[in-house]
């Protein structure tokens, strides 16, 4: 479902990604862990082209985009759009549109991008709101919702485009601990439904329970990857061990 | 208390002997306007720091008679009388006509020159040789000049009022007007070396130029009258006028002028007579509103184009948009208006005054609207665009559906401020012959002399225009923010 080959990315003179290779099956849930600034968010943002990698190749569900320049020709732009349509993104800071109601937030993209009729888009938006437990908030504005509710709307908004892959960029980092569970529950539900997902998170408990595979990032490289029991119980790499010790100490 | 002080001040001024003061100072200060002031007083084209003209020579001759030196004080021509009253200079010596109207406001000396009116047309124009031929034609005249009064009395012409002579000649050559009516000395000066224009028909409606002084400066006036009399008798005036090519047989009348006594005019209270004056001001206000609304609409649209070019266009176009903003903001609106109105015709683009005013104001404000929009757009978190792109929207779709509606809310207060400022800034277009509210105020104030009453009415009208705009804006702002925040 996802193939990444030799992905490089630098900002100015700092190299952020050192040739990442990654392959992921349909329905697989992958969790990226690692210290701050290790490149995991950049990796995720490259996957849906919010960042243009310097070189490398990304394929999602048969659509391939090469790194290098931002797209120029109509064909390149269409490739980029197709790649974005195949992936849904959830941000740390929710990024809901404050001037639109919850329902409008969800229906905007299907209506504008896919030119879906209003009734159809609304019906699906309402179904998605039921799924994330917010059917009562359809006409609320984002600023009247709690952080957890906003993030659930953001997930529904991404799902409304019927992506093949969901990308989560630290979805619970901006939330108070008591609001995290409601978001994690929705994500768990998606995993159970067989959604292909990549999640960047510091929630080790969630990673341990949900991930099919864990990738440990540091210094722009994948230092270790494997099933949760291996990574958490018998990490092979010294750096992984140290990282887990520190995070465990912080969150017993 | 204040009134007492004021009365004491007036008493003081009356008691002063101006002539003694001038002699003590060693300097006769004469008020005149050297801007487009040829042939009366104007900067020497060869040595622009030096003033020349027949009134310069006359002022020096008069000062010499009083045993002092002459010093010219620059003042806008149609504001010379109020400036004399304020005490900015001792006398007005600048083509001030001896008319009943002027004599009601200032004391006038015996005449020093006999002028007449002259019609000037383009060289190829036929049959516009007398006042009655000008009916129904666009005709230019200098603000508060004898020609303007004459044309207003005869009526029927499409009158354009100019702040200076150079501008009216430009418009004549640019075919915006068919004829200019003006004092003969000016006509001689500007038309004689210019093959594009000609004096059309004989001069008419002769009158006298005299020196204006404050009514209380009796001794000064007497000394000036004596000095003029001596200059007439010694043929000193004749020498000066011959030097400037202005001597004609009419000047013989200077020797036997008999003054007519005219009483000081009673003060007019325009506030008490508001039904006469308010409608005139309101007519000017209509022009102000038309100008402001159309120019602002232009600014809002052009500003959007400019900000889009600046933020999203490829480098050379983005750079151009940025240069546009910087150049427009870094140069005075007045110069921009002059360039559009008087400069463009030389490149074959001739706009009428209204269009030029709209274009000037609109393009000027477009630069500041573009900056307002930019601030609004850049105040939005980057995540908004990113979220839209991640959902598959194109950049332009993201702009229309996500950025624009949010930026609009941020941008409404500064844009409204600009709109209100536009009401007031639009008064500057009077320099390109637009008669809007402030210009009407100026013209009425000059003829009634009631700067305060008319000023209050005019300020009231401006306030009545801008306050609803600001109310509307705050309501709009509240409505937009109430929903989303």
Interface residues (C-beta under 8 A of the other chain):
Chain A: X48 X49 X50 X77 X81 X84 X85 X87 X88 X89 X91 X93 X95 X96 X97 X98 X99 X108 X109 X112 X113 X141 X143 X154 X157 X158 X161
Chain B: X381 X383 X384 X386 X387 X388 X389 X390 X391 X392 X393 X394 X397 X401 X402 X405 X406 X409 X483 X484 X485
